[in-house]
Amino acid sequence: MTPRGDIQLDGSLWPLLLVRFEGVPTTPQVEAYLAGMTSFLERGEPYVSLLDSSGMTGMGPAEQRHMQAAWLKRHDAKLRVLNQGTAFVITSPLVRLAVSVVFHLKPKNTPYLIAATLLEAADWAAQRLVAAGLAPAAERVRQRFGLGPSRHTGS
């Protein structure tokens, strides 16, 4: 575990954007993360995101959540068009439940999955890539994560 925190944006499997959260990220790290997300969004290309919080050890201050909410609001129109889905890896059953309740009360405007494992999230992300007409990218994701051949379900 990283006590201080870190946020890593990995576009090596683009159009899958993998984001890993470790420890408890600092406010400057959250600012850098949001700037990086803006850069990926400015590509103007459809993509799927996979947010892995399995390495997080706690939440940052409310200020960070407000920054993220403001970023989502500011980029809502582009996200609706470009984001083909977001898979969240949340290992805590209680946190998964809390996030599910939040999304029930304020629904996301793009498809999403709240998964317990990285493999479950990667499999769903690959399915979203197929559904978006990005099957070669989906196969790269399946290979990277050691998943079986695509089922081409489009769910």
C-alpha positions as CSV (number, residue, x, y, z in Angstrom):
1,M,0.0,0.0,0.0
2,T,1.1,3.5,-0.7
3,P,0.4,5.5,2.5
4,R,0.6,9.0,0.9
5,G,-1.3,8.1,-2.3
6,D,-1.0,8.1,-6.0
7,I,-3.2,8.2,-9.1
8,Q,-1.9,6.6,-12.2
9,L,-3.6,7.2,-15.6
10,D,-2.6,4.4,-18.1
11,G,-3.6,5.0,-21.7
12,S,-1.5,2.1,-23.1
13,L,-4.7,0.1,-23.9
14,W,-6.5,3.1,-25.4
15,P,-9.4,3.3,-26.0
16,L,-9.5,1.8,-22.6
17,L,-8.3,4.3,-20.0
18,L,-7.1,2.5,-16.9
19,V,-6.9,4.7,-13.7
20,R,-5.4,3.2,-10.5
21,F,-5.8,4.9,-7.1
22,E,-3.4,4.1,-4.3
23,G,-3.4,5.1,-0.7
24,V,-5.1,8.4,0.0
25,P,-4.4,10.8,-2.9
26,T,-3.4,14.4,-2.1
27,T,-5.3,17.4,-3.5
28,P,-2.5,18.2,-6.0
29,Q,-2.6,14.5,-7.2
30,V,-6.4,14.8,-7.7
31,E,-5.8,18.1,-9.6
32,A,-3.2,16.4,-11.8
33,Y,-5.6,13.4,-12.3
34,L,-8.4,15.7,-13.5
35,A,-6.1,17.5,-15.8
36,G,-5.0,14.2,-17.3
37,M,-8.6,13.1,-17.7
38,T,-9.3,16.4,-19.5
39,S,-6.4,15.6,-21.9
40,F,-7.8,12.2,-22.7
41,L,-11.3,13.7,-23.2
42,E,-9.9,16.3,-25.5
43,R,-8.8,13.6,-27.9
44,G,-12.5,13.5,-29.0
45,E,-12.4,9.7,-29.3
46,P,-14.9,7.2,-27.9
47,Y,-13.4,5.3,-24.9
48,V,-14.1,3.1,-21.9
49,S,-12.7,3.8,-18.5
50,L,-11.7,1.4,-15.8
51,L,-11.2,3.0,-12.3
52,D,-9.4,0.7,-9.9
53,S,-9.7,1.9,-6.3
54,S,-8.6,-1.5,-4.9
55,G,-5.4,0.1,-3.6
56,M,-7.1,3.0,-1.9
57,T,-6.8,3.1,1.9
58,G,-9.1,6.0,2.6
59,M,-11.0,9.0,1.2
60,G,-9.5,12.4,0.7
61,P,-11.1,15.5,2.0
62,A,-14.5,16.8,0.8
63,E,-12.7,19.4,-1.3
64,Q,-11.5,16.6,-3.6
65,R,-15.0,15.2,-4.1
66,H,-16.2,18.7,-4.9
67,M,-13.4,19.1,-7.4
68,Q,-14.4,15.8,-9.1
69,A,-18.1,16.8,-9.1
70,A,-17.3,20.1,-10.7
71,W,-15.1,18.4,-13.3
72,L,-17.9,16.0,-14.2
73,K,-20.4,18.8,-14.5
74,R,-18.1,20.9,-16.6
75,H,-17.4,18.0,-19.0
76,D,-20.9,16.4,-18.9
77,A,-21.7,17.0,-22.6
78,K,-18.4,15.4,-23.9
79,L,-18.7,12.5,-21.4
80,R,-22.2,11.7,-22.7
81,V,-20.9,11.4,-26.2
82,L,-17.4,9.9,-25.8
83,N,-17.5,7.8,-22.7
84,Q,-18.9,4.3,-23.6
85,G,-18.9,3.1,-20.1
86,T,-17.0,3.1,-16.8
87,A,-16.1,0.1,-14.7
88,F,-15.4,0.9,-11.0
89,V,-13.3,-1.6,-9.0
90,I,-14.4,-1.3,-5.4
91,T,-13.3,-4.1,-3.1
92,S,-15.3,-3.1,0.0
93,P,-18.8,-4.5,-0.1
94,L,-20.0,-1.5,2.1
95,V,-18.4,1.0,-0.3
96,R,-19.9,-0.8,-3.3
97,L,-23.3,-0.6,-1.7
98,A,-22.9,3.1,-0.9
99,V,-21.8,3.9,-4.5
100,S,-24.7,1.9,-5.8
101,V,-27.1,3.9,-3.7
102,V,-25.6,7.2,-4.9
103,F,-25.9,6.1,-8.5
104,H,-29.5,5.0,-7.9
105,L,-30.3,8.4,-6.4
106,K,-28.4,10.4,-9.0
107,P,-28.0,8.1,-12.1
108,K,-24.9,8.2,-14.2
109,N,-25.6,9.2,-17.8
110,T,-23.3,6.6,-19.2
111,P,-23.2,2.8,-18.7
112,Y,-21.3,1.6,-15.6
113,L,-20.4,-1.4,-13.6
114,I,-19.4,-1.5,-9.9
115,A,-17.2,-4.6,-9.7
116,A,-15.4,-6.4,-6.8
117,T,-12.4,-7.4,-8.9
118,L,-10.2,-6.0,-11.6
119,L,-10.9,-9.0,-13.9
120,E,-14.6,-8.6,-13.6
121,A,-14.2,-4.9,-14.5
122,A,-11.8,-5.6,-17.4
123,D,-14.2,-8.2,-18.8
124,W,-17.1,-5.7,-18.7
125,A,-14.9,-3.0,-20.2
126,A,-14.0,-5.3,-23.1
127,Q,-17.7,-6.0,-23.7
128,R,-18.3,-2.2,-23.8
129,L,-15.5,-1.7,-26.3
130,V,-17.1,-4.4,-28.5
131,A,-20.5,-2.7,-28.2
132,A,-18.8,0.6,-29.3
133,G,-17.4,-1.1,-32.4
134,L,-13.9,-1.3,-31.0
135,A,-13.4,-5.1,-31.1
136,P,-9.6,-5.0,-31.8
137,A,-9.2,-2.9,-28.6
138,A,-11.4,-5.3,-26.7
139,E,-9.2,-8.2,-27.7
140,R,-6.1,-6.3,-26.5
141,V,-7.8,-5.8,-23.2
142,R,-8.7,-9.4,-22.9
143,Q,-5.1,-10.5,-23.7
144,R,-3.6,-8.0,-21.2
145,F,-5.9,-9.3,-18.4
146,G,-5.8,-13.0,-19.4
147,L,-9.5,-13.1,-20.2
148,G,-11.1,-15.7,-22.5
149,P,-12.2,-14.9,-26.0
150,S,-14.8,-12.2,-26.5
151,R,-18.5,-13.2,-26.1
152,H,-19.6,-10.1,-28.2
153,T,-22.6,-9.6,-26.0
154,G,-22.7,-5.8,-26.3
155,S,-24.2,-5.5,-22.8
